[in-house]
Amino acid sequence: MSETLEKPERVIKSQPIYDGRIVRFRVDTIELPDGRTTIREIVNTPGAVTIIPLTDDRQVRMVRQYRSAIGKYLLELPAGTLQPGETPEEAAPRELAEETGDRATHWRYLTSFYTMPGVCSEIIHLFLATGLTVGETNRDVDETIEVITLPLEQALDMVKSGLICDAKTIVGLFMAQMLIM
């Protein structure tokens, strides 16, 4: 590998732009390996979890909710942001219960992945939840969610037809398929 590819970018200056409840924005001036400078616009998040809640008869519990950023409803796997000091293993059961009301007796960590590494630090930790029992939800005050249960095979067909177009959900459903089919 060439020397220029081995030397990482160097941050010369970092300017905070916005510090919100979930995201922080900053603009970095960086020096490239060859000495040139450029700007990087960066979004930082605390990370998140996504859960594949799978019933004993291979039904997946999903949530339908409106997403303001894209102006439409999406069918997604339950997911949520990590709270300060919270591990992904703590966040996954909390988020599942909040959004669907489900509790799981078996949890399996599957993988972690970056959503938009060119501009965002967000990492999503993916879990499979089985041995489900239905309970009460505890949704955030700003969430309006409809819980939808459908066969895993139908959800995968919805991915293939473009009806499910959320990246974390697509990754989760295909991971589930790899594990159980």
N, C-alpha and C positions, 0 to 999 in steps of 0.2 A: 504494500500500500504506500502511496506517495506521502511525503512528509506533510504536505498541505492538508491532506485529508485526515491525518492523525492529530493535528493540532486543533483543539476546539476553539470556538469563537470566544472572544474576551469581551466582557461587558465593560464599556468605558463609563457610561452614565445610565442610571435608571431613574425614570421620573414617574412617580405614582400619579394616576389620572383620576381614579375612582376607587373607593373602598366601601363596598356594599355588604349587605347581609349574607349573600352567597358568593358573589364574584368580586374580584379586584382586577382593575385594569392598570397596566403600566406600559410605558414606551421606553425601550432600551436602545441606546446607541451602542453598537458592537463593532469590534474590529474583527474582520474576517482573517482566516489563516494567511492570506497573501498581503495583508496590511491595509486593504481598503476598509472603509467604514460604511455602515448602513444602519437602518432602523429596523427594530423588531417590535411589533405590537403584540403584547402578551396578556392573556386572560388567565388568572389563577383561580382555582376552585379548591375546596377541601376534599374533593373526591366524592364518590358515590358508590352505592350498591345497586345491583339488579338481581331480582330473585325469579327463578323459574319454579312456580308452585305447581307441582304435578300430583294429581290424584292417583289413587291406586289403579283406576281404570284408564290411565293415560290421557286425562283431560287436563288442560292447562288453564289456570286461573289468571285472567288478564284484566287490565283496567282500560277503560275508555275515558279520555279526558281531553278538554280543549287546551291547545297549546298556542298561546298568544303570539309567540315569536314567528310562527308560520301561519297563523290565522285559520287553523282547522283542528278538528278532532283527530286524535290518533288512538289506535289500539296498541297497547304496550304491555310489557311485563311490569309488575310492580317494581318501583325503584325509588331511591331517594338519596339525599345528600348526607354525608357524614357530619355529625355534630362535633363541636370542639372536644377533643380528647377521646372520642369514640372510635373503637376499632371496627373494621368491616364486619367482623363476626358478631359484634353487638348491634350494629346498625341493621343488618339484614332481617333478623326477627322483628325488630321494632318497626321497620318499614312495611314488612308483610302484614303485620297486625294492623297498622295504621290504615293501609290502603284497602285491604281485602277483608280484614277481620280474621284471617286464617292464622292458625298456629301450626307449626310443624314439629314433629318428633325427630325427624332426621334431616340434618343439614350437611351438604357437601360443597366445599369450595371447589370451583371449577377452573377459573382463570381470572386474570386482570388484563385490561386493555385500555389504551389511550383513545379518546374520542376524536380529537383534532390536534395532534402533536405539533403541527406547524404554527399554531397560534395559542393553544390552550394546554394547561397543565393537567386537566381533568383525567383522572384514572377511575375506571369503573371496575368493581370487584363483583364477579358473577358467582351466584350460589344456586344450587339445586335444593329445593325444599320438598320433602315427601312426608308421608304420614300426617296428612292435613286434617285439622278439625276447624270447623267454622266457629267464629266468635264475633264479638262486637268490634267495629272499626273505631279508630281514634284519629280521624283525619285532621290535618291542619286546617285552620279556619278559612284559608284561601283555596282549598281543594274541593272541586265538584267532580266526583269519580263514580262511574258505573262499572261494577264488576261483571265480567263476562267469562263464562266457562265454555270451552269448546275443545274438541278432540285435538291432540297435538298434530295429527295429520292434516286436519282442516286449517290450523294456524299456519303450518308450513306451506300449504297450497295458497293461503292468503299472502304469504311472503312472495311466492313465485309469481302471483298475479299482480303484485304491487299494492294490494289492499293494506298490507302491513309494511310500512316503509321507515320505521324507527330503527336505527342502527343497533342499539343495545338489545332490542327485542329480536332482531334478526340473528345476531350473534348467539343470544341465549337459546332461541328455538333450535337452531342448527346444532348447538352443543348438546342440547337435550336429545335430539335425534341421534347423534353419534353415540350417546351413552346407552340408550334404551332400545333402539330399533335394530 
